[in-house]
Amino acid sequence: MGFRCGIVGLPNVGKSTLFNALTETAAAQAANYPFCTIEPNVGRVAVPDPRLRRLAEVAKSAQVIETQLEFVDIAGLVRGASTGEGLGNQFLGNIREVDAIVHVLRCFEGGDVTHVEGRVDPVADAETVETELMLADLESLEKRVPNLVKKAQQGDKEAKIQASVLGQALDLLRDSKPARLTQPKDHEEKLALDRAQLLTAKPVLYVCNVDEGDAATGNAHSARVFEKAAEEGAKAVIISAAIEAEIATMPTEDRAEFLADLGLQETGLARIIRAGYDLLHLITFFTCGPKEARAWTVEKGAKAPQAAGVIHSDFERGFIRAETIAYDDYVALGGETGAKEAGKMRAEGKDYVVQDGDVMLFRFNV
């Protein structure tokens, strides 16, 4: 699994249209009224990586298996969601379960689609949703932190860790800032913050939904969103949901020419994935052989045993070594045999930090 991201935003900004296009399904009904999406729709897509196909060619693999990305189309948030307005409580619960938030913002004027607040202002829209998430987190922490402080004063070590990092998050929220700006002082505090599942601690990717004519360059609305993202350490991409919907209905071989005519080099899905991987500090490694070539996802900084564990827990438990070849060497030298003969296959131990593009074979014993 690559990562799980929830598509959020105000009603009628193009969330369900984008979800349908990205997952190439009609699973989410796209309609011009609020709360069209009630139960979250979930779709998995293959992560495009041209390196995988090249590896399969070199290894003469019978099957190619991409890593997967999961999109969750979460119903539109409205003002008051933190207190249960609309379908607030359900929406907030859905957001807690994702790794990152893909926040779709309307950056197009006119059209037949009515904006729920009667105007086009993507930055204000972003702030409306963020405010509801902050209010929900604030209510949660104002109940939890005082109890943690009491336990910490009584000598509870775990409570002391939680009180420290969640107290910092509470201070930020009281100052109208998201919990993702919290700075844990060590690994234990980071784990405590992660376990708290705060809504505003989730990484955010802003998706600027523009008209077809602005898909290549963006517009004044998307420029403001990019400024906001830069200020808060988030990411932003420009997409036309209408274009993505059209691409989804095309034969694969026609897509590149269609994109080129619009001044685009890649699909919106590819841009979202690349930005998402960067946001979540993810990298890809590969396993390769005659049966299959396969892509796997790990966090940047993961060591060889952790990467082995992504494939199977036994691989991590009984890890001996990882026979590793860099992607460029694997391709240039014609695969595993050529790389081994040229001295480019390395035997890496438990402390080896996996690099993006590594082709790995794990030796283990359980």
C-alpha positions in Angstrom: 0.0 0.0 0.0 1.3 3.4 -0.9 -0.8 5.7 1.4 -4.4 6.5 2.2 -5.6 10.0 1.5 -9.0 11.5 2.1 -10.4 13.9 -0.4 -12.1 16.8 1.5 -13.5 20.2 0.8 -16.7 22.2 0.9 -19.6 20.9 -1.1 -19.6 21.4 -4.8 -15.9 22.0 -5.4 -15.4 19.0 -7.5 -14.4 16.3 -5.0 -16.5 13.5 -6.3 -15.8 14.4 -9.9 -12.1 14.2 -9.1 -12.5 11.0 -7.2 -14.3 9.4 -10.1 -11.6 10.5 -12.6 -8.7 9.5 -10.4 -10.0 6.0 -9.7 -11.6 5.7 -13.2 -14.9 4.7 -11.7 -18.3 6.1 -11.3 -18.4 4.9 -7.7 -19.0 8.4 -6.3 -22.1 10.1 -7.6 -21.2 13.6 -8.7 -24.2 16.0 -8.4 -24.8 19.7 -7.9 -26.0 19.7 -4.4 -24.5 19.3 -0.9 -24.1 15.9 0.8 -24.3 14.0 -2.4 -21.6 11.8 -0.9 -22.7 10.4 2.5 -20.8 7.2 3.0 -17.1 7.6 2.1 -16.3 6.0 -1.3 -13.0 4.2 -1.4 -11.0 3.6 -4.5 -7.5 2.1 -5.1 -5.3 3.2 -8.0 -2.0 1.9 -9.2 0.9 4.3 -8.7 2.5 5.1 -12.1 6.2 4.5 -12.1 8.0 4.0 -15.5 10.9 2.4 -13.7 8.8 -0.6 -12.9 8.0 -1.4 -16.5 11.7 -1.0 -17.5 12.7 -3.4 -14.7 10.2 -5.9 -15.9 11.5 -5.7 -19.4 15.1 -6.3 -18.2 14.1 -9.2 -15.9 11.6 -10.6 -18.4 9.0 -10.7 -15.6 5.8 -12.4 -16.3 3.8 -10.0 -14.2 4.0 -6.3 -13.2 2.5 -5.2 -9.9 2.4 -1.6 -9.0 2.2 -0.2 -5.5 -1.3 1.0 -4.6 -2.7 4.4 -3.5 -6.1 4.6 -1.8 -8.4 7.5 -2.2 -11.3 8.1 0.2 -14.0 10.5 -1.0 -15.2 12.2 2.2 -18.5 14.1 2.1 -18.3 17.9 2.0 -17.6 19.8 5.2 -19.7 22.9 6.1 -19.5 25.5 8.8 -20.4 24.0 12.2 -19.2 20.5 11.3 -17.2 20.4 14.5 -20.4 20.7 16.4 -22.3 18.2 14.3 -23.7 20.5 11.6 -24.5 18.8 8.3 -23.0 15.3 8.7 -20.1 16.7 10.8 -19.3 14.0 13.3 -19.3 11.3 10.6 -17.1 13.4 8.3 -14.5 14.1 11.1 -14.4 10.4 12.0 -13.6 9.5 8.3 -10.8 12.0 8.2 -9.1 10.5 11.3 -8.5 7.3 9.4 -6.4 8.7 6.5 -2.7 9.4 6.3 -3.0 12.7 4.5 -5.7 15.2 3.5 -6.2 16.0 -0.2 -8.1 19.3 0.1 -9.9 20.2 -3.1 -10.5 23.9 -3.6 -12.6 25.6 -6.2 -10.4 27.8 -8.3 -12.7 28.3 -11.3 -15.4 31.0 -11.9 -18.9 30.7 -13.4 -20.3 27.4 -14.7 -23.5 25.7 -13.7 -22.1 24.5 -10.3 -23.2 26.7 -7.4 -20.8 27.4 -4.6 -22.3 26.5 -1.2 -21.4 30.0 0.2 -22.2 31.9 -3.0 -18.7 33.1 -3.9 -15.3 31.8 -5.2 -12.6 32.3 -2.7 -10.4 29.1 -2.3 -8.3 30.5 0.6 -11.5 31.3 2.6 -12.8 27.8 1.7 -9.6 26.3 3.0 -9.8 28.3 6.2 -13.4 27.3 6.7 -12.6 23.6 6.7 -9.4 24.1 8.7 -11.3 26.0 11.3 -13.8 23.2 11.8 -11.0 20.7 12.1 -9.2 22.9 14.6 -12.3 23.3 16.7 -12.8 19.6 16.8 -9.2 19.0 17.9 -9.4 21.9 20.4 -12.5 20.3 22.1 -10.8 16.9 22.2 -7.5 18.2 23.7 -9.1 20.5 26.3 -10.8 17.4 27.7 -7.7 15.2 27.5 -4.7 17.3 28.4 -5.7 18.3 32.0 -6.1 14.6 32.9 -2.7 13.8 31.4 -1.1 16.6 33.3 -2.5 15.2 36.6 -1.2 11.7 35.8 2.2 13.1 34.8 2.4 14.9 38.2 1.7 11.6 39.9 4.8 10.1 38.1 3.1 8.4 35.1 5.9 8.3 32.5 3.6 7.8 29.5 1.3 10.5 30.6 4.3 12.9 30.9 5.2 12.3 27.3 1.6 12.8 26.1 1.1 15.8 28.3 4.2 17.5 26.9 3.5 17.0 23.2 -0.3 17.3 23.3 0.0 20.4 25.5 2.1 22.0 22.8 -0.5 21.1 20.2 -3.3 22.5 22.5 -1.3 25.8 22.7 -1.1 26.0 18.9 -4.8 25.3 18.5 -5.7 28.0 21.1 -3.6 30.3 18.9 -5.6 29.3 15.8 -2.8 27.2 14.4 -3.0 23.6 13.2 -1.5 20.8 15.3 0.9 19.8 12.5 3.1 22.7 13.5 3.8 20.8 16.8 7.5 19.9 17.1 8.0 16.6 19.1 11.3 16.6 20.9 12.0 12.9 20.3 10.6 9.7 18.8 8.4 8.9 21.8 6.7 12.3 21.6 6.2 11.8 17.8 4.5 8.4 18.5 2.3 10.0 21.1 1.2 12.7 18.7 0.5 10.2 15.9 -1.6 8.1 18.3 -3.7 11.1 19.2 -5.0 11.1 15.6 -5.5 14.9 15.6 -7.3 16.1 12.5 -5.0 19.1 12.0 -1.9 17.0 12.5 -2.5 15.3 9.1 -0.3 16.5 6.2 -2.3 18.6 3.7 -2.1 18.6 -0.1 -4.2 21.4 -1.6 -5.7 20.6 -5.0 -6.6 23.7 -7.0 -9.5 22.7 -9.3 -9.3 25.0 -12.3 -11.0 25.4 -15.7 -9.5 23.5 -18.7 -7.9 26.7 -20.0 -6.0 27.2 -16.8 -4.8 23.6 -16.3 -1.3 24.2 -17.5 -0.5 27.5 -15.9 -3.1 28.1 -13.1 -4.7 31.4 -12.4 -5.0 34.1 -9.7 -7.0 31.9 -7.4 -4.5 29.0 -7.5 -1.6 31.4 -7.0 -3.1 32.4 -3.7 -3.5 28.8 -2.7 0.2 28.1 -3.5 1.2 31.1 -1.3 -0.9 29.7 1.6 0.6 26.2 1.1 4.2 27.7 1.2 3.4 29.6 4.4 2.3 26.5 6.3 4.6 23.9 4.9 1.9 22.2 2.9 1.9 21.2 -0.8 -0.3 22.3 -3.7 -1.0 21.1 -7.2 -3.1 22.4 -10.1 -5.7 20.1 -11.6 -8.8 20.4 -13.8 -11.2 17.8 -12.6 -13.1 18.1 -16.0 -9.9 17.2 -17.9 -9.2 14.3 -15.5 -12.8 13.0 -16.1 -12.3 13.1 -19.8 -8.9 11.3 -19.6 -10.5 8.6 -17.6 -12.8 7.6 -20.5 -10.0 7.5 -23.1 -8.0 4.6 -24.3 -4.5 4.6 -22.6 -2.7 5.1 -25.9 -4.6 8.4 -26.7 -3.9 10.1 -23.4 -0.4 11.5 -24.0 -1.4 13.3 -27.2 -4.5 14.7 -25.5 -2.5 16.0 -22.6 0.2 17.5 -25.0 -2.5 19.4 -26.9 -3.5 21.0 -23.5 0.2 21.8 -22.7 0.3 19.1 -20.0 3.0 16.5 -19.6 1.3 14.2 -17.2 -2.1 13.4 -15.6 -3.4 15.0 -12.5 -3.2 11.6 -10.8 0.6 11.6 -11.4 1.0 15.1 -10.0 -1.1 14.2 -6.9 0.9 11.1 -6.2 4.3 12.8 -6.6 3.3 15.6 -4.3 1.7 13.1 -1.8 4.9 11.0 -1.7 6.9 14.1 -1.1 4.5 15.3 1.6 4.6 12.0 3.4 8.3 11.4 2.9 7.7 8.1 1.0 10.1 6.3 -1.4 9.7 3.3 -3.7 11.9 0.1 -3.8 11.5 -2.9 -6.1 11.6 -6.6 -6.1 12.3 -8.2 -9.5 12.5 -11.7 -11.0 11.0 -13.9 -13.7 7.7 -14.3 -12.0 7.0 -10.6 -11.2 8.4 -7.1 -11.0 6.8 -5.3 -8.0 7.0 -1.8 -6.5 6.8 -1.3 -2.7 6.5 1.8 -0.6 8.3 2.7 2.6 9.0 5.9 4.5 12.2 7.7 3.7 14.8 6.7 6.2 13.4 3.1 6.6 16.1 0.4 7.2 16.4 -2.8 5.3 14.5 -5.0 7.8 11.6 -2.5 7.8 11.4 -2.7 4.0 11.5 -6.5 4.3 8.5 -6.3 6.7 6.4 -4.5 4.1 6.6 -7.6 2.0 6.0 -10.1 4.9 6.4 -9.9 8.7 8.5 -13.1 8.5 11.0 -11.3 6.3 11.6 -8.7 9.0 11.6 -11.1 11.9 14.2 -13.4 10.3 16.1 -10.8 8.4 19.7 -11.8 7.5 20.7 -9.4 4.7 19.4 -7.5 1.7 21.1 -8.1 -1.7 20.7 -4.7 -3.2 21.2 -3.1 -6.7 20.6 0.5 -7.6 18.0 1.0 -10.3 20.4 2.6 -12.8 22.9 -0.2 -12.3 20.2 -2.9 -12.7 19.1 -1.5 -16.0 22.5 -0.5 -17.4 24.0 -3.9 -16.6 21.1 -6.0 -17.9 19.8 -7.2 -14.6 20.9 -9.2 -11.6 23.5 -11.3 -13.2 25.2 -8.4 -15.0 25.1 -6.3 -11.8 26.6 -9.1 -9.7 29.4 -9.7 -12.2 30.2 -5.9 -12.3 30.4 -5.8 -8.5 27.2 -3.6 -8.3 25.2 -6.0 -6.1 25.7 -5.2 -2.5 25.0 -7.3 0.6 23.4 -4.8 3.1 22.8 -5.5 6.7 20.2 -4.4 9.3 21.5 -0.8 9.5 21.2 -0.1 5.7 18.9 2.8 4.9 16.8 2.0 1.8 17.2 4.4 -1.1 14.6 5.3 -3.7 14.8 2.9 -6.6 16.7 0.1 -4.9 16.1 -3.3 -6.4 16.2 -5.7 -3.4 16.3 -9.4 -2.6 15.9 -10.3 1.0 17.5 -13.3 2.7 15.8 -14.4 5.9 15.5 -17.4 8.2 12.6 -18.1 10.6 
